[in-house]
Amino acid sequence: MQSAAAIMAERDVAFLPVVDASGLVGTLTDRDVILRAVAPGLNAETTLVSDIMTTDITYCFDDESASTVLANMLALHLRRIAVLDRQNRLTGVVSRSDFARHNL
């Protein structure tokens, strides 16, 4: 977890997709770190990302319309969402601020 948190700090992001050979397996947010690791006093050096990540993943596909993705994000109260291709490979992450920045 400490390495993941360091990556988040270095890149100034609050959301990391977690992937393995099978594809997207979870997401780690700053909120996950605080509520599932820091608050209960877990050791940052020994706690695994898999122990605190969110596994109930909501995602979209890279060929979906921007308006559909944004509407789903708003309905589900999501700030960020993982983007997959149709082979279920991670291709990126989109945030509500990305839509605002592009006036969508």
C-alpha positions in Angstrom: 0.0 0.0 0.0 2.8 2.4 0.8 4.2 2.1 -2.8 0.8 2.7 -4.3 0.2 5.7 -2.1 3.6 7.1 -3.1 2.6 6.7 -6.8 -0.6 8.6 -6.1 1.3 11.4 -4.4 4.0 11.5 -7.1 1.4 11.7 -9.9 -1.0 13.9 -7.9 -3.9 11.5 -8.5 -6.6 10.1 -6.2 -7.5 7.0 -8.2 -5.4 4.1 -9.4 -6.7 1.2 -11.5 -5.4 -2.1 -10.2 -4.7 -4.7 -12.9 -3.2 -8.2 -13.1 -2.7 -10.5 -16.0 -6.5 -11.1 -16.3 -7.2 -7.4 -16.6 -8.8 -4.8 -14.2 -9.3 -6.3 -10.8 -9.9 -3.3 -8.7 -9.4 0.4 -8.0 -7.6 2.2 -5.3 -8.7 5.7 -4.2 -7.3 8.1 -1.6 -10.6 7.4 0.2 -9.8 3.6 0.3 -6.4 4.3 1.8 -7.8 6.6 4.5 -10.9 4.6 5.4 -9.6 1.0 5.0 -6.0 1.4 6.1 -5.2 4.6 7.9 -8.3 4.8 10.1 -8.1 1.2 11.4 -4.3 1.6 11.9 -3.0 -0.8 9.4 0.7 -0.9 8.7 1.4 0.9 5.4 4.5 -1.2 4.7 2.8 -4.6 5.1 -0.8 -3.9 4.0 -1.4 -5.1 0.4 -3.4 -3.0 -2.1 -5.6 -6.1 -2.6 -6.6 -5.9 1.1 -8.0 -2.3 0.8 -8.9 -1.8 -2.9 -12.4 -1.6 -4.2 -13.3 -4.7 -6.1 -16.9 -3.8 -7.1 -15.7 -2.0 -10.2 -17.7 0.2 -12.4 -16.2 0.9 -15.8 -17.1 2.0 -19.3 -15.8 1.1 -22.8 -13.7 3.2 -25.0 -16.2 3.1 -27.8 -19.2 4.4 -25.7 -20.4 7.9 -26.3 -19.2 10.6 -24.0 -22.7 11.6 -23.1 -23.6 8.1 -22.1 -20.6 7.7 -19.9 -21.1 11.0 -18.3 -24.8 10.3 -17.6 -23.9 7.0 -16.0 -21.2 8.6 -13.9 -23.7 11.3 -12.7 -26.4 8.7 -12.0 -23.9 6.6 -9.9 -22.2 9.6 -8.3 -18.8 8.6 -9.6 -16.0 11.1 -10.0 -13.8 8.8 -12.0 -14.2 5.6 -14.0 -11.9 3.1 -15.6 -12.1 2.8 -19.4 -11.7 -0.6 -21.0 -11.5 -1.8 -24.6 -13.8 -4.5 -25.8 -11.2 -7.1 -24.9 -11.5 -5.8 -21.3 -8.0 -4.3 -21.3 -7.5 -1.0 -19.4 -7.1 1.9 -21.8 -7.4 4.8 -19.4 -9.4 6.6 -16.8 -11.9 9.4 -17.3 -13.1 11.9 -14.7 -16.0 14.3 -14.6 -13.5 17.2 -14.7 -12.3 15.8 -18.1 -15.8 16.2 -19.4 -16.0 19.7 -18.0 -12.7 20.7 -19.5 -13.9 19.6 -22.9 -17.4 21.3 -22.4 -19.3 18.0 -22.6 
